[in-house]
Amino acid sequence: MFRTVGRNMLRAQGWGLRWASVSGIEGIEKITYVKKIKMDGSMCKKCGEVTERLENAGQMKQIDAVAVADERDENSEGMLIASKHNVERAPFFVVEKADGSTEIYTIYFDFVKKVLKGKASESQALKDTMEQNRDVLDMI
């Protein structure tokens, strides 16, 4: 049994109600996309690119919530989520599962492949991985 509340649905489960993600993916209750606003008020470059990819691929409709980590406000929703999950880079995705576990994805293509079950370009996935780890990778 489902009841719509905003973009989400409540799913009857046992004696209580649990959120059902708009993603429609079994076992996932909520997907939150966290993007960053820099100190100068502009969106971080990578966040803009990921947002564009999500929109162009029609994946934004599978995201339950978008939170902004505003560097100018340490109490912004996104900054609090980042702190709670010890994430230091944006953008990232928080996937809350029906079993109570939470998974964090800091690489868009990993998120698409593992959560949305989509296909990603290998060259773009490699580029994203390298950009995310540029401080630990020694390029030749």
Salt bridges, closest charged atoms under 4 A:
GLU29 OE2 - ARG18 NE 2.53
GLU49 OE1 - LYS46 NZ 3.62
ASP70 OD2 - ARG72 NH2 2.84
GLU71 OE2 - LYS36 NZ 3.54
GLU103 OE2 - LYS97 NZ 3.08
ASP128 OD1 - LYS46 NZ 2.47
ASP128 OD2 - ARG53 NH1 3.11
GLU131 OE1 - LYS46 NZ 3.23
GLU131 OE2 - LYS127 NZ 3.95
ASP135 OD1 - ARG89 NH2 2.92
